[in-house]
Amino acid sequence: MRQNNLEWLEDWYQNQCDGDWEHRHGMRFRTLDNSGLSLTIELAGTTAAHVGPQRISLDTPCGEWLTCSISNDRFEGSGDPEKLEQIIGIFRRWVDTCP
């Protein structure tokens, strides 16, 4: 059975925990003042540290928006309140498809 994006992220996170990374780096979910959501994942020392710079952005006239990027060993994704699943999915795709 294929995992949904949240289950995949939970498993990915558990696999990165080594007693150090999760305390020094880890990942953070936050709410934004424009009623958006944000996910930041520190990639140094993880299986995703090999993923090179990436960027994607979406902004529609009806107020939907999403921005994800990887640079300097950090994934940063943010979007409107309905984009968390997509943000995680973009991170998953980048990790799974980059050699």
C-alpha positions as CSV (number, residue, x, y, z in Angstrom):
1,M,0.0,0.0,0.0
2,R,1.3,3.4,-1.0
3,Q,1.8,5.9,1.9
4,N,0.2,9.3,1.8
5,N,2.6,12.3,2.0
6,L,2.1,12.8,5.8
7,E,2.9,9.1,6.5
8,W,5.9,9.3,4.2
9,L,7.2,12.4,6.1
10,E,6.7,10.7,9.5
11,D,8.8,7.8,8.3
12,W,11.4,10.0,6.7
13,Y,11.7,12.0,9.9
14,Q,12.1,8.9,12.0
15,N,14.8,7.6,9.7
16,Q,16.8,10.8,10.1
17,C,16.7,10.8,13.9
18,D,20.1,9.8,15.1
19,G,20.2,11.3,18.6
20,D,21.7,14.5,17.3
21,W,20.0,15.7,14.1
22,E,16.6,16.0,15.6
23,H,18.0,18.1,18.5
24,R,20.3,20.4,16.5
25,H,18.4,20.7,13.2
26,G,15.1,18.8,12.7
27,M,12.0,20.3,11.1
28,R,9.5,23.0,12.1
29,F,5.9,23.6,11.3
30,R,4.6,27.2,11.8
31,T,1.6,29.3,11.1
32,L,2.2,32.6,9.3
33,D,0.6,35.9,9.9
34,N,-1.2,35.9,6.5
35,S,-3.1,32.7,7.6
36,G,-0.6,30.5,5.8
37,L,1.5,27.5,6.9
38,S,5.2,26.9,6.8
39,L,7.4,23.8,6.9
40,T,11.2,24.1,7.3
41,I,13.5,21.1,7.3
42,E,17.2,21.2,7.9
43,L,18.8,18.8,5.4
44,A,22.4,18.7,6.6
45,G,23.2,15.2,7.9
46,T,20.1,13.6,6.3
47,T,19.5,11.3,3.4
48,A,18.2,14.4,1.5
49,A,21.5,16.4,1.9
50,H,22.3,15.5,-1.7
51,V,19.3,17.3,-3.2
52,G,20.5,20.4,-5.1
53,P,18.8,23.8,-5.3
54,Q,15.2,23.6,-6.2
55,R,12.4,26.2,-6.4
56,I,8.7,26.2,-7.3
57,S,6.1,28.9,-6.8
58,L,2.3,29.1,-7.4
59,D,0.1,32.2,-7.0
60,T,-3.4,32.3,-8.4
61,P,-5.9,35.2,-8.7
62,C,-8.3,33.5,-6.2
63,G,-5.7,33.7,-3.4
64,E,-4.1,30.3,-3.5
65,W,-0.4,30.3,-3.1
66,L,2.5,28.1,-2.5
67,T,6.3,28.5,-2.5
68,C,8.9,25.7,-1.9
69,S,12.7,25.8,-2.2
70,I,15.8,24.0,-1.3
71,S,19.0,26.0,-0.8
72,N,21.9,25.9,1.7
73,D,20.9,22.5,3.0
74,R,17.4,23.7,3.9
75,F,13.9,23.0,2.6
76,E,11.4,25.8,3.0
77,G,7.8,25.4,2.0
78,S,4.9,27.8,2.7
79,G,1.5,28.2,1.4
80,D,-2.1,29.0,2.1
81,P,-3.9,26.9,4.8
82,E,-4.9,24.2,2.3
83,K,-1.4,23.6,0.9
84,L,0.3,21.5,3.6
85,E,-0.3,18.2,1.8
86,Q,1.2,19.7,-1.4
87,I,4.2,21.2,0.3
88,I,5.0,17.8,1.8
89,G,4.4,16.2,-1.6
90,I,6.9,18.5,-3.3
91,F,9.5,17.8,-0.7
92,R,8.9,14.1,-1.1
93,R,9.2,14.3,-4.9
94,W,12.4,16.2,-4.7
95,V,13.9,13.7,-2.2
96,D,12.7,10.7,-4.1
97,T,13.7,11.8,-7.6
98,C,17.1,13.6,-7.1
99,P,20.1,11.2,-7.4
